[in-house]
Amino acid sequence: MHDKIKSAQKQSEKGNESKNLRETIRLAALIFLVPFTAAILLGLLVNHLSPGKKQAQAARKAEQSAAPVCPAGADRAALLQHRAALRKLGLPIEFTNIRIWAATALPELLITLPPMEEGTRCEWHLSRDGKYALAVEKSTGGDALRRKVGLYSFVEDLWLWQNTLPWPETHEGPWVFNNTTVVRSSKNNRRFAMEIDPTGKIVAIDALGAGGPFPVKAPVRDAGIPGRPVAVASNLYFVCDEQDSTLKGYALRDLPGLYDVGAFDQYTCFSGNGLLKFRAADGFVTIYDAFTQLKLETKEAWNASTNTTVLALEANRDGSELKVQLATTFQMVEPVVREWTLLYKPVDDTITLNTTNAVSRAVQTSSTSIQTPDGAWRIHLRENSVLEIASEKSKDEVVQVDLKEYMRCGNNPVTAISLLMDNRFILLEQRNHATLLDLHTILHYGDLSARWEHCEDLLAAEGKEQSEDSDPAITPTPEIFSESKEDDLDNFNYEMVDYSYDFDPRLFEPPSKPSVLSIQAERLANHHAWVYAACKLEQLMRIEEHDNRAPRANPLLYTRYNLLIGDQLRVKQGCQKALDALFYDTTPFNGMIRWQMLKTLFND
């Protein structure tokens, strides 16, 4: 009994010790936390009552309240100035970028070409393919039959020649083949063809027989664009400025980044990056280039029958895998429906069937409202094909665009929108048609326009500086070094030294010229000016040959632009350049690009 009492006392003492230890630890924690918490509260109070912080907050509120306001309906020039003012104040510019993209008050000026000499009054004529501009000086008395004429190449980005030639009063648009110009005219009820070589000299005048003047189709004057109409080429409206005779090209499509991708129905889908279009129907899978509608491949995938239908199809990000879901109905006492799936890999040219496992239905969802990947903007499709872009943070930041003005809607309005897998393109669906809208262009076209304005000023300053430093009239004298000191310079054969010096202005391009060319190509392509976008990329490729620091031109884009204008020779050249660049690339990332270039190269 006595032992039991002792053990109970010991247990109670141990319990008291542990209890005392816990209370001691708790008391120490409180002693430590009380001054620490007091210090934090005191710091917050001092920071809140600090006059410097109050002044900074007041200054920030004053800046925001004094932020410039650009009225609704402003053109792109006013919005760009507004964007610059916001950047100077450190305020957000995302909403202004979207407004710049949607601004349609005036058509955008994309090309500006001054006359041959400053102050010269001239008339402009574009070649049939739009790649050359012919400037003819207006007669001002004296010899009215002879005029100063010049040929400008958009491909070379320079004047090929300027010369004084006998020139007809009226003629049709010039034909230019490999820098050789052919102009057809009429006089005294007789027709003639004048041929001018690449140096600007007349080499032949051929009689074409009897006939009156050639019909000249002048474009209809646009009331919203100042200047005398010249021609319409590659979705650009060219006018001649009546003040200084400058040739200007305005965009006919005022909504950048909108691309027509042709027919669309329930049997059609796009790759996640939007480059390829797939159609699965009647037992065949057909692959198209989404932007040029070029048929790349047709593959017989299953035996077509009336009891087999396509349920859905889906392609992965780059189009290297296409999943087609089908259903076959067997007519028995009670119809039996069997669903199965087909996996097609274009690069390997293989088809895999799955008829045993259950098929999970994967259909590309379409709706009337989508959200940008960063969650900052919500894009809604309203009634009558009106696209609305609204901010998720501010209810006041809303931009609306009427798609009927830029798409061939008619009685076929836009019914649904969806965002492709790569989050780059928005698919605008109609009843039997589709259009891709570049989301990157929507959000960043204002940045592109601002960079273009800055680069244009920088390029003009650099060009002026380099023209002063490198004078083509000064011929450099080659240095002559003897093989040994004992050689007599009097015995040196000076006839073997080439003193000729051919000045090529393209070798003296300003340092910023490659970057400006890439920006110009992007702006022109956004407005479907394929001819001039291809010319800018071709100039960039020529600079690459002697300047390794220049940004690389994208051969895929160069090939696409030339496909859209029908220049098959340059299409082959672009494919070859792309395949050469991808020759040592064994990674699967560019596998579909290589496959697409091969199919384009050998396409009949």
SVG drawing of the C-alpha trace seen along z (x, -y; Angstrom):
<svg xmlns="http://www.w3.org/2000/svg" viewBox="-35 -76 102 85">
<polyline fill="none" stroke="black" stroke-width="0.4" points="0.0,0.0 2.8,-2.3 4.5,-1.6 1.3,-2.5 1.2,-5.9 4.8,-6.6 4.3,-5.7 1.2,-8.0 3.2,-10.8 6.0,-10.4 3.5,-10.4 1.9,-13.6 5.3,-15.2 6.2,-14.3 2.9,-15.7 3.5,-18.9 7.0,-19.2 5.7,-18.8 2.9,-21.3 5.4,-23.8 7.6,-23.4 4.7,-24.1 3.8,-27.2 7.4,-28.4 7.7,-27.9 4.4,-29.8 5.5,-32.6 8.8,-32.9 7.0,-33.0 4.7,-35.8 7.6,-37.8 9.2,-37.5 6.1,-38.1 4.8,-41.2 7.7,-43.5 8.0,-42.0 4.3,-42.7 4.5,-46.1 7.5,-46.9 5.6,-45.8 2.5,-47.8 4.7,-50.9 6.5,-50.5 3.2,-50.2 1.8,-53.3 4.9,-55.4 4.8,-54.2 1.2,-55.1 1.7,-58.5 4.9,-59.2 4.5,-62.5 6.7,-61.1 4.4,-58.2 1.4,-60.5 3.0,-62.8 3.8,-59.9 0.3,-58.6 -1.1,-62.1 1.2,-62.6 0.2,-59.2 -3.5,-60.1 -2.9,-63.5 -1.1,-61.9 -3.9,-59.4 -6.5,-62.1 -4.5,-64.3 -4.0,-61.4 -4.7,-62.4 -8.0,-61.3 -8.4,-60.3 -12.0,-60.7 -13.9,-57.9 -13.5,-57.6 -10.0,-58.9 -7.7,-57.8 -4.5,-55.8 -2.3,-58.8 -4.1,-60.4 -4.2,-57.1 -0.4,-56.7 0.2,-60.1 -2.1,-59.2 -0.2,-55.9 3.1,-57.8 1.7,-60.2 0.5,-57.3 3.9,-55.6 5.6,-58.8 3.4,-58.9 4.0,-55.2 0.3,-54.4 -1.1,-51.2 -1.3,-51.1 -3.0,-47.8 -6.4,-49.3 -5.0,-51.9 -3.2,-49.1 -6.5,-47.5 -8.1,-50.8 -5.2,-51.3 -5.9,-47.9 -9.7,-48.7 -9.3,-52.3 -10.9,-52.7 -11.3,-56.5 -8.8,-56.7 -7.1,-54.0 -3.5,-53.3 -0.6,-54.6 1.8,-51.7 4.0,-52.8 5.5,-56.2 7.8,-56.8 9.1,-60.3 9.6,-61.4 13.0,-61.1 14.1,-64.6 12.7,-66.9 10.3,-69.4 9.8,-67.3 6.2,-67.1 5.6,-63.6 3.0,-61.0 3.1,-57.5 2.3,-54.2 2.5,-50.7 3.6,-47.6 1.1,-44.8 2.5,-42.8 2.8,-45.8 6.5,-45.3 7.7,-48.3 6.7,-52.0 7.3,-54.1 7.7,-57.8 7.3,-60.2 8.1,-63.9 5.2,-66.2 6.0,-68.3 6.6,-72.0 7.2,-73.5 10.3,-73.2 10.7,-69.7 7.4,-68.2 8.3,-64.9 11.2,-64.1 10.7,-63.6 12.7,-62.4 11.6,-58.9 12.6,-56.6 11.9,-53.0 11.7,-52.1 11.9,-48.5 10.1,-47.5 12.0,-44.2 15.4,-46.0 14.2,-49.0 16.0,-51.5 15.7,-53.4 16.9,-51.0 17.4,-53.8 16.6,-57.4 16.9,-58.8 15.5,-61.4 13.6,-59.6 11.1,-60.3 7.8,-59.5 4.2,-59.1 1.5,-61.3 -0.7,-58.3 0.1,-54.7 -1.2,-51.7 0.4,-50.3 4.0,-49.1 5.1,-45.5 8.3,-44.7 10.2,-41.4 13.6,-40.9 14.0,-44.7 13.2,-45.1 10.3,-47.5 7.7,-47.3 5.3,-50.2 2.5,-50.0 1.1,-53.2 -0.7,-54.5 -0.3,-57.4 -2.1,-58.3 -4.3,-55.2 -1.3,-53.0 -0.1,-51.0 3.5,-50.6 5.5,-48.7 8.6,-50.3 11.2,-48.1 13.6,-49.6 16.6,-47.6 17.6,-47.5 19.9,-50.5 17.1,-52.8 17.9,-52.8 15.4,-52.2 16.4,-49.1 13.4,-48.6 10.1,-50.1 7.9,-47.6 4.8,-48.4 1.7,-46.4 -0.6,-47.3 -3.6,-49.6 -5.6,-50.4 -6.7,-53.2 -5.5,-54.1 -5.2,-51.2 -7.9,-51.3 -6.6,-52.6 -8.7,-51.6 -8.2,-54.2 -9.4,-53.3 -12.5,-55.1 -11.5,-58.0 -11.9,-57.4 -13.3,-60.4 -11.6,-59.4 -8.1,-59.3 -6.5,-62.6 -4.6,-62.5 -5.0,-61.5 -5.8,-57.7 -3.0,-55.7 -3.8,-52.0 -4.9,-49.3 -2.3,-46.5 -2.1,-43.8 -4.9,-45.2 -3.2,-48.7 -4.8,-51.8 -2.1,-54.0 -2.5,-57.7 -0.2,-60.5 0.0,-63.4 -1.0,-66.5 1.3,-68.7 4.7,-67.0 4.0,-64.1 4.7,-61.4 3.4,-58.0 1.4,-56.7 -0.1,-53.3 -3.0,-53.0 -4.5,-49.7 -7.8,-48.6 -8.3,-46.2 -8.4,-48.3 -8.6,-45.5 -5.2,-43.9 -4.7,-40.2 -7.9,-38.9 -7.3,-35.9 -9.9,-34.1 -9.3,-30.3 -12.0,-29.1 -14.7,-26.5 -15.6,-25.1 -18.0,-22.6 -18.4,-19.8 -15.8,-17.7 -13.1,-20.4 -10.6,-21.4 -7.4,-23.3 -4.0,-22.5 -3.4,-24.2 -1.0,-26.7 -3.5,-27.5 -1.1,-26.7 -2.9,-23.6 -6.5,-22.8 -7.8,-19.2 -10.9,-17.7 -12.1,-14.1 -15.0,-12.9 -16.0,-10.1 -13.1,-8.0 -10.4,-10.6 -8.3,-12.9 -7.2,-16.1 -4.7,-18.5 -4.5,-22.1 -2.3,-25.1 -4.7,-27.2 -3.7,-30.6 -3.1,-29.8 -5.7,-26.9 -3.0,-24.9 -3.8,-21.1 -0.8,-19.4 -1.9,-15.8 -4.9,-13.5 -4.9,-10.2 -7.4,-7.3 -8.0,-6.6 -11.0,-4.2 -13.4,-2.5 -16.2,-4.9 -19.7,-3.6 -23.1,-5.0 -23.3,-3.5 -20.0,-5.1 -20.1,-8.7 -17.6,-11.1 -18.4,-12.2 -15.5,-14.5 -11.9,-15.2 -9.1,-17.0 -5.5,-17.9 -2.7,-18.5 -0.6,-21.7 1.5,-21.4 -0.8,-19.0 1.5,-16.0 -1.4,-13.9 -5.0,-13.9 -7.6,-12.0 -10.8,-11.1 -13.8,-9.6 -16.2,-7.6 -19.3,-5.5 -20.5,-2.6 -24.2,-1.5 -24.9,2.3 -28.4,2.9 -29.7,5.9 -33.0,6.7 -32.0,3.8 -29.4,1.4 -26.0,1.7 -23.7,-1.4 -20.0,-0.8 -17.8,-3.8 -14.1,-3.7 -11.2,-6.0 -8.5,-6.7 -5.1,-8.3 -3.3,-9.7 0.3,-10.9 1.2,-12.8 5.0,-12.8 5.2,-9.0 2.2,-8.5 0.7,-5.9 -2.8,-5.2 -3.6,-3.5 -7.1,-2.1 -8.7,-1.6 -11.8,0.5 -11.6,2.1 -11.3,-0.6 -14.1,-3.1 -13.8,-6.3 -13.7,-9.5 -15.5,-12.2 -13.2,-15.2 -14.9,-18.0 -13.5,-21.5 -15.8,-23.7 -17.3,-26.8 -19.1,-29.6 -19.9,-33.3 -17.4,-34.3 -13.8,-33.5 -11.1,-34.8 -7.5,-35.7 -4.8,-33.4 -3.7,-36.0 -7.2,-36.5 -7.1,-40.2 -9.7,-40.5 -13.0,-38.9 -14.0,-38.6 -17.7,-38.4 -19.6,-37.8 -22.7,-40.0 -25.6,-40.2 -25.1,-41.0 -21.4,-39.8 -20.2,-42.5 -17.0,-41.5 -16.6,-43.1 -13.4,-43.2 -13.9,-44.1 -11.5,-44.4 -12.0,-42.0 -10.8,-44.8 -12.5,-47.9 -16.0,-48.1 -15.2,-51.3 -12.5,-49.7 -14.6,-48.2 -13.9,-48.1 -16.4,-47.0 -15.7,-46.0 -18.3,-45.3 -17.0,-42.3 -19.5,-42.7 -17.4,-45.6 -14.3,-43.4 -15.7,-39.9 -17.9,-38.5 -20.8,-37.9 -23.9,-38.9 -26.6,-36.5 -24.0,-34.3 -23.2,-36.0 -20.6,-34.8 -22.2,-32.3 -19.4,-31.2 -15.9,-31.9 -13.2,-29.7 -9.5,-29.9 -7.2,-27.5 -4.9,-25.3 -1.8,-27.5 -3.8,-30.6 -2.7,-32.6 -5.7,-32.5 -9.4,-33.0 -11.6,-30.9 -14.6,-32.9 -17.2,-30.4 -19.9,-30.9 -22.4,-28.5 -20.0,-27.1 -17.0,-29.4 -14.3,-30.3 -11.9,-33.2 -8.9,-33.3 -8.2,-36.4 -4.8,-36.9 -5.1,-37.5 -1.4,-38.7 -2.2,-41.3 -5.2,-42.5 -3.2,-43.0 0.1,-44.2 -0.6,-46.0 -0.3,-49.3 3.3,-48.3 4.1,-47.4 2.8,-50.8 4.8,-52.7 8.0,-50.8 7.5,-51.5 7.2,-55.3 10.4,-55.2 12.3,-53.1 11.2,-55.2 12.7,-58.4 15.9,-56.4 16.3,-55.0 16.0,-58.5 18.7,-59.9 21.0,-56.9 20.6,-57.1 21.5,-60.8 24.5,-60.2 25.8,-57.3 25.2,-59.2 27.5,-61.9 30.2,-59.4 30.2,-57.2 30.4,-59.2 30.2,-57.0 32.0,-59.6 35.2,-59.0 36.9,-56.0 39.2,-54.2 42.8,-53.6 44.0,-50.1 47.0,-49.6 50.0,-47.9 52.5,-45.9 55.6,-44.5 56.7,-41.0 60.0,-42.1 61.9,-45.4 64.1,-44.7 61.3,-44.8 61.4,-47.8 58.0,-49.5 58.9,-50.7 58.7,-47.0 55.2,-46.5 52.5,-45.7 49.9,-48.3 47.6,-47.0 46.8,-44.0 45.3,-46.1 41.5,-46.6 40.8,-50.3 37.1,-50.0 34.7,-50.6 31.0,-49.6 29.1,-51.3 26.3,-49.2 24.1,-51.2 22.8,-47.9 26.2,-47.3 25.9,-50.5 22.6,-50.0 22.0,-51.7 22.4,-49.3 18.7,-49.5 17.5,-48.6 17.1,-44.9 14.9,-45.5 12.9,-48.1 12.3,-45.6 11.0,-42.9 8.6,-45.4 7.5,-46.6 6.9,-43.0 4.7,-42.3 2.6,-45.5 2.1,-44.8 1.1,-41.1 -1.4,-42.2 -3.2,-44.1 -2.8,-41.4 -0.3,-43.3 1.4,-40.1 3.4,-41.4 5.1,-44.1 5.5,-41.9 7.4,-39.4 9.6,-42.2 10.6,-43.3 11.5,-39.7 13.5,-39.3 15.5,-42.5 16.1,-41.1 17.4,-37.8 19.9,-39.8 21.2,-41.6 21.7,-38.3 24.2,-37.3 26.8,-39.9 25.6,-40.8 25.4,-38.0 24.0,-40.3 20.8,-41.0 17.6,-39.3 16.8,-36.2 13.9,-36.2 11.3,-33.5 11.3,-31.2 7.9,-29.9 6.3,-33.3 8.3,-34.2 6.9,-31.0 3.4,-31.7 3.4,-35.3 4.6,-34.2 2.0,-31.4 -0.7,-34.0 0.6,-36.1 1.3,-33.1 5.0,-33.5 6.0,-29.8 9.7,-30.4 10.1,-32.3 7.9,-29.6 10.4,-27.0 13.3,-29.2 11.7,-29.8 11.1,-26.1 14.7,-25.3 15.9,-27.9 13.7,-26.6 14.7,-22.9 18.4,-23.9 18.0,-25.6 16.2,-22.5 18.6,-20.0 20.5,-19.4 17.5,-19.8 16.6,-16.3 14.2,-17.4 10.5,-16.7 9.6,-20.3 10.0,-21.4 9.0,-18.1 5.7,-19.4 7.3,-22.6 9.8,-20.4 6.9,-18.2 4.9,-21.2 7.9,-22.7 8.5,-19.4 4.8,-19.0 4.8,-22.6 8.1,-22.2 6.8,-19.1 3.2,-20.3 2.0,-20.3"/>
</svg>
